[in-house]
Amino acid sequence: MRIQKIVYWIATLLLSALMLYSATMYITNTEEVQGYFQQLDYPGYLVIPLAVAKIIAIVIVLLRSSKWLTEWAYAGLFFDMVFATLAHYQANDGGMTLSLIGIIMLLISYFFGKVVRY
C-alpha cells in the first residue's frame, strides 16, 4: 500500500504542476495563447475560463472532499488534455508529448487515487 501511495502522490503532483503551469501561462500570456487558440480554430475567449477551470479542478483533485466532484474534475482535465493532444497533433508543433505525459499522469493519479484515497 505504501508504494501505491507514493506512485499516487508523484503522479498527482506532476499532474498538478503541469496544469498549474498551463493555467499560469494562459493568465500571464493571454494574448499569445489566444493567438495559438485561433490558429487551431478554437475561440480565443476560452483562454481565461479554461485557466480558471484548470486551477479549480486541481484544487478539487487534491482536496477530494466530494467523490462526484472529484470525478468531474478528473473528467474535465482528461477532456482538456485529449483535445490539447489532438490540437498539437494537428498543428504538428511538438507539444503533443507533454499533453500525452499529462494524460498518463492523470490516469495513474485517477486509478491509484481510487485505491489509496477512498
Secondary structure, 3 states (H helix, E strand, C coil): CHHHHHHHHHHHHHHHHHHHHHHHHHHHCHHHHHHHHHHCCCCHHHHHHHHHHHHHHHHHHHHCCCHHHHHHHHHHHHHHHHHHHHHHHHHCCCCHHHHHHHHHHHHHHHHHHHHHCC
